[in-house]
Amino acid sequence: MSEDQHSPETPENAPLHGVLAEYNTPGEILEAARVIRDAGYTKWDTYTPFPVHGIDAAMGIKMTRLPWIVLCAALTGLTTAILLQWWTNVIDYPFVISGKPMWSIPANVPVMFELTVLFSAFATLGGMLVLNNLPLPSHPLDLKERFAKATDDKFFLLITAADPVFDDKDTRELLESTHPAVLDDVPEDRQTPDKLPRFLVYGMIILTVAALIPFAFFAKARETHTRDRRIHVIWDMDFQPKYKAQRENPLFEDHRADRLPPEGTVAVGHLKTDDHLNKGLVDGVFARTFPREITASAETIERGQERFGIYCAPCHGYSGAGDGMVHKRAAALQEAGVAGSWVPPTNLQQQTLYEQPVGQLFNSITNGVRNMPAYGHQVSVEDRWAIIMYLRALQRMRVASLGDLTPEERSALK
Amino acid sequence: MATNKTKSESTGHHDPHDGGADVTDSVKLGPEGDYVMKLAGGIGLGFLVVSIGLGAAASDGFKQFFHSYLVAFMWGLSIVLGALYWITLQHLVNSKWSVVIRRIAELLAQGLVLMGVLALPILATVLKHNDVLYPWLNHELVHDNHVLHGKAGYLNVPFFLVRMVVYFGFWTLLARFYLKRSLQQDSTGGDAFRTTMAKAAPPSMIAFALTLTFAAIDLIMTLDPMWFSTIFGVYYFAGCVLAVHSTLALSLFWLQSNGRLVKSVTSEHYHDIGKMMFAFTIFWAYVAFAQFMLIWYANVPEETQWYAKRFEGEWLAVSYLQIVLHFVIPFFFLLSRHIKRNPKTLVMGAVWILLVHFLDLHWLIMPNFHRGGFSFHPLDITTLLAVGCLLAAFILFRAKQVSLLATKDPRLKQSLAFENI
């Protein structure tokens, strides 16, 4: 940053930082490193243009502790991911997504994986820097012009004067015995300022504060209410063309939501060609027989009885005599003068209805008759026929005589 | 050059000062190869006969036999296919560390010839329209099932057989190509064969990826023809890579304990094999979970039914065990470099992986047959021993004839001197 840093001149009075030996081959520096290691030195280092295999052993460097740091960070990341998702999904903001349980592991695994990897990566980088005493903004060797060759084709070994075994004379002799190409003194660096430049310090403070601003907004948003419309940075699905109840439909020119089927088409399952089954008509007149699709069985009659009880009996009564609950209540209200005119439901137990074709009964249920509303949309075709079959049984019951029973049943009655 | 020098000085394993590769090592199989080959061949044939007997005794129309056999077959196939992939990969990336091991993988890949023969019983069931394995061969089922009817254009007998011929044909040719060129290199040396093999690698790798994917789909996925998963081929591939690295570690350990390749293969090479076993343990879990999570999240019946079968009865316990046995245990076991650099501990991991890989295939295949719960049958073991031992005997038969080291590869020096940083 300042001019004097580039100056190769070093003050004569600067104390000794260490002794630097220079070698021409990796083999030489490996050999030298073993000698220094065996002499018991601890505060020294080697500098090579590329990773030299075996240098760790030659220098007596122990296996790095970094893997353990990374393992701890990985487990921390895993735990963080689990707690983060558990707290946000279960405690802080429970919200059902896709019908899954609030706390469901499979959905959380990707984040568990990512945070494990993220924490590991940061720990690897950070741990490597810390274990290597990095970053190192300046070093006395930076002032050695010769040392630039450490990034090219020379191999250096530096023993610092701070080493407990260091001796001004013995150390030089020891290094001399390893046959370095050059042996040189490295003075302490008295030129580089000890403190970080002001702009760097202020810059970092400002950046740190700025980085906290978004979090301040988050914290405020969590604790306050507002009447302002939210800001849609990303629209997601907040605005999408679709029909909403009681509004115009923006999707079609005529703004209608209900669409008519295209001309000349019939929806699947709505093509009804069998008049006997669907309209109770045979050759245009009301059928006197049940359609082929309806089987006369106890099952059908039971189904009819059930449906009759649900849809017919409230007015017509369980016996079909026209005395259902609704009728009784309406008649009572009319008598008390509370309600207006009530047309009583038809008594199904009378001769005209005994003789009415089943097709006509089917038509009455489907489309309604006089005051009776249409039930076609509520009761399926099969159920309508089942109701009629049950009604026929109900009517037959009224005109039955003892002679209709079998001898066994008759004897059972006695 | 620097690498060589430091290596020799730090470990003293070999002497590269002459600038030539060290071939003073023992690189030919001795009597131990003969002995194990005969032993394995005998055991393999014996258990094959026992398996057929047990299959007949089960009197279920060989259903149990064929399902057990398919598991064992896919297990053996995964090793040799993994070897083929491994060779192609080394040539694709011009890998140097692996040259000392390459011949072993080339020999393992020769097992594809035997696997092609062992595939014949499976292909016979298809040829005879017998739905003992594959439900899509059942005419009534396909006739009544709209989806299967739609898939008949792919799942039909002639096309299936044609595909199998293409797969095994291509794999066998590729395996033979690499061994042949590699042996030619042994006699002539030089760079010519290295280039030939390297040039074949990219198209072979693409063709390999496609054939392996479709083979996994055809042989395993169509056991449940209604189900589909696009990642299924990758799932099987992950197992292949795990299997081949485990087998490589085992083979090297056995060879070295018999005095072969002791100078050439060092803990550095074991370390790299171990790293791949570790990496692909994670890869397997990643793929297995990716397949599961998407199906779990979407919750579409046609996809979840496959997992539903594997969550019934004891299969649920096996599914959970898969996570522990196939991922958690090997992950933490192989995490340490000391484990990977020690051949003895690495081989323990390799045996473990080969066993859980077998369990994985069992879990993939058996629930289609044994619905409702885990089932063990003696056939599961006898077919595995039959396929495994026959494969070992076949590979040893080929291995006896050749050098165990690619002695004239121009990268051999670098491979011998290889050292992890």
Interface residues (C-beta under 8 A of the other chain):
Chain A: T25 P26 G27 L30 F50 P51 V52 H53 G54 I55 A57 A58 P67 L71 S98 G99 K100 P106 A107 V109 P110 F113
Chain B: A2 T3 K5 T6 K7 E9 S10 T11 Y286 F289 F292 M293 W296 Y297 N299 L335 S336 R337 E419 I421
